[in-house]
Amino acid sequence: MRTRGSALLAVAMVGASGLAAVALAGPAEAQARRAQPFDFNGDGRCDVALGSPDGTVGGKRSAGFVTIVSGAKGGPNASRRVVLSQDAKGVPGAARPGDRFGASLASADFDRDGYADLAVGAPGDDARAGSVTIFWGSRSGLTGRATLRTEARRAPGHRFGESLATGDIEGDGNPELFVTVPGTSTFTWLYFTPRTRTTTATAAPSTSAQGASAVGSTSAQGAADVDRSWVASGDINGDGRGDVVYAWFDGDDPTVEHRRGFTVFNGTARGGFTRGTTVYTTVHALAVADFNGDRRADIAVGDMDDRPSAGGRVSVFTSGFLGLDRPYSIARPGGGTAEDDFGASLASGDVNGDGRADLAVGAPKTDIGRTFDAGTAYVLFGTPSGLSARGARHVTLDSPGVPGTARGYDYLGAEVALLDANGDGRADLIAGAPGFDRDNGAALYIPAAAARASGTSGLATSGAIGLTARPLGVQGRGAELGTTLGH
């Protein structure tokens, strides 16, 4: 177990070379209460984080920014918003073309002060070396001040921060932040103590292993880099500690069957990992959650390919006594057609409040009549036997009660999230449509419906809210709202 006697933030890299770590310290008082992810002001409602990695900042294209919309009783309130960028006051670094700040988002109450904090990845920063910036929550939400920037063991082309996730690998209630570094085919993790906070800092590597146990490679088949990476976390083996799933696409791997897949890394009480199962399968999106209620997290993988399922599918790997069981797959409810891209995005949350996770699935290239690539977002509900297409709900920009009208190339569902933005205890659906309004983009909020007599709830489209560029103050900046959503 790590020593908690002093303020500490450590960064460790998982890879064939083993482990490296670094410590940073700063003042802050921790409180006993902890906020749920994305509740930046501690009011019990999740705030909506919209990443615009290709947005323009100060005339710099693809510098990127993040728009935060506060949660409220009636859903996200566009009048209460803040836009964060690397040109904002108090943020380390500076906005530059191609930084892609906001390409990844993750949240947890890292310093345990009762307010969720936000990690923002900028994989294009500094000649694509990449960086991650952490914004600290407060009673007034994210202010852009008192931020931390980390760039552990990076070099040009590493793309540090392409994908982010949070979890608890020790099972001690203290969250870690997991960061992929696709230029090295690895992921890193950062851990925090209650007093961790600093205004501006850059992490530098050291040789300390911080007591971590055996660490394996990322199973990228020894490649120096991968083309794409994903990371997600949950307790897969049911031991009370979080595990990490690292997925990759490596287009030039000489073994074609090994170009896509994922590896499970099991968390240990000492704060490190032991390497678990590797599965070679097509991955376009990743989510980890307990869909059948057995207290072990399952692994959901989105596969947009038209074979073996026309229009794409989601495959779910459950944890058994001997490792991962054979997966079951769900195709697009109602039948798919070629290039629907069902499975392009995934997000988990409990929509109906039954204690089992549900899954939001994006299909951004579905057609609505002759309206091409308008897009659709789905919710599949968890059951004792796992996710089911039966009773699945779907939403388009032509659904009754939804503001706006579906148009070609809106790409609704390019990104999805399930967050409780109104504080009623059930996860609401948020679906991004980055092509909306000539690439200004939009995000559609649909609250969870009240439970029906059957015990199954769905989505209340009558309470839908559209979050668009003009009222959020980002019109004309190439925002492509909905490209990235915090979830």
Order of alpha helices (4+ residues) and beta strands (2+ residues): beta-beta-beta-beta-beta-beta-beta-alpha-beta-beta-beta-beta-beta-beta-beta-beta-beta-beta-beta-beta-beta-beta-beta-beta-beta-beta-beta-beta-beta-alpha-beta-beta-alpha-beta
